[in-house]
């Protein structure tokens, strides 16, 4: 009876962990936890060794004064590791030149009752949702180190000062260093984190400054080991292929056709829709898989195409009923009685994440231990996937997280590649198996940015003022695919991201006297998921391009037209003005160059952009310059923020000019970079970043500015050609 109860408890705990981790990855769950900043004295003393003394969960100090700061979030090029280290070091008052970092595994976190909190890195939350408790961790460690020095000198702690890891007794001028008192500090009882007063960010010395990143050197000299580079003794490699049609299944495969091929061990049926080949090298596995005859049951999805999906979306623009709305006043009545009516329909396609490092995972499954080496945005979700797929309890599992060769949302909640790697490795007990997706497989089986269309109608009075606005989005729901519980009463407000009335995350920056915003859920067989910036990207295009069209119809300057709608939105207005001022809005430009402007909000931050664009006689577009303004509240590292803004321009322009995943016979057509091009270096414009910190909130950085890239460029094209662009990507649009 006890054994049965224990088994049920283990399974229930795993299920709860899986649900919680997945929800956190999608931004749908705010986790509350008690964070023990210190350890019991005996446990701390055990941790004191040549590797250093653990002062608390966040800080380990070595005898040579090196301060090792533990990081629970994933690093994927966005700079979260450096930013979090800066926040801890700021409160710790250590020497930044002696800072190192260490990544926490989800197994360690679980064993310590999730002392490091939630480990997901998505939704531009890596810093903003953990900044408070990591800063308190740094401050607590500082207080313990200073108390240890005070105890050693037998003086009151308030007679001490500290800077750069050197503690000074002001009266006697005696000094000591963190490394010398670390062992004693580790034995102290930590202070109550709630009692700690954190520094005013306006007085920061390490945080808030453009410190050099901590994850650059090994990237430059080639010594960094990404998950795709992992090599373990006796390791085998696997290549995989799933049904090319979404929803299709595996009918049969003929393994005899690859028998005797160099290095091939065997084929493995991974699940009902997927087969893999395992060999001594990945190339042997891949070439054997390409040779092996496979028959698929393609299912009903094979009848779907871009055309059939577009028809369903178009139907949603005018159908009765909606799955989410925002309403004030009577927009329909105001528009019908307006002096002038403006109407437009916009379209954006499916997009792939196209990470530089394709999906991969190395797994080793033994009778009493399951391990994976993987790039993941949510190592707790990866741990949950490992436990579920292996059948072993969470405490018998461990995930070794590597820095990501790109994430953009793809490596968040799904963890499908972890499930696959574990299923394959179970067929080779105790042997590590590295699964690598080919680029074609990566493009064919993404969780794509949702496709959508939007119909907007505006009413203008005789003076050109906007008196009514009706917005209706028709598109796929991410929550319907991955988190149905987030859909309440058939309404999925996530798809209206950027149109919210409430301040905080993604508020619409305009006040319209009569406003109606609706969402018609029209799902297809294509799987969708978060894509860097998620729904603010599409919704930003729809709103900001239409606002420009309304301004032109009213005979007004696009900047002034926006300003008239933003008196109740001072933070939106501030970034708009900052971008316009830096770009010199209204000043002369070279012949043939035109400006476009846009502003939007997402992930708790306010963004605006001005693009300078030319269109030649053949319709070729060149983006010469982009100025972007961002208010993320507190700016932890200005250089990293600028780098993220520049990256968002590259990512956003790729989507604007080229990005499209089209469907034919139920499957994706674009399977590599020959048909899914990425912006070339020569196409990259000059990018200028204006940071407008207001020091009163914590916003995101990695995703917010993408949503203003496309509309500012499209609005500049409208200014250049006199014709609006209402469908992306631009490579499908004739501009001459």
Secondary structure, DSSP 8 states (H G I E B T S, - for coil): -HHHHHHHHHHHHHHHHHHHHHHHHTT----------S--HHHHHHH-BTTBEE-SSSEEE-TTS-EEEEE-S--SSS-HHHHHHHHHHHHHT--GGGEEEEE--HHHHHHTTSTT---B--TT-TTTTTHHHHHHHHHHHHHHHHHHHHHHHTS-GGGEEEETTEEEETTT--EEEHHHHHHHHHTS----GGG-----GGG-SSTTS----SSSHHHHTT----GGG---TT-EEEEEEE-SSTT-EEEEE-GGGGTT-TTEEEEEEEETTEEEEEESSHHHHHHHHHHS-EEEE--GGGG--HHHHHHHHHHHHHSS--S-EEEES-HHHHHHTSSEEEEEEEEE-BB----SS--EEEEEE-SS-EEEEEE-SBHHHHHHHHHHHH---GGGEEEEEE--S--TTTTSS--HHHHHHHHHHTTSTT--EEEE--HHHHHHT--BB--EEEEEEEEE-TTS-EEEEEEEEEE--HHHHH-GGG-BTTB-GGGGTT-BSSSSSSB-----SSEEEEEEE---SS-B---TTTHHHHHHHHHHHHHHHHHHHTT--HHHHHHTT-TT-HHHHHHHHHHHHHHTTTS---TTEEEEEEEEEETTEEEEEEEEEEE-TT--EEEEEEEEEEE-BS-S-HHHHHHHHHHHHHHHHHHHHT--B-EETTEES--STTTS----GGG--EEEEEE---SS-B---TTTTHHHHHHHHHHHHHHHHSS---BS-GGGS---
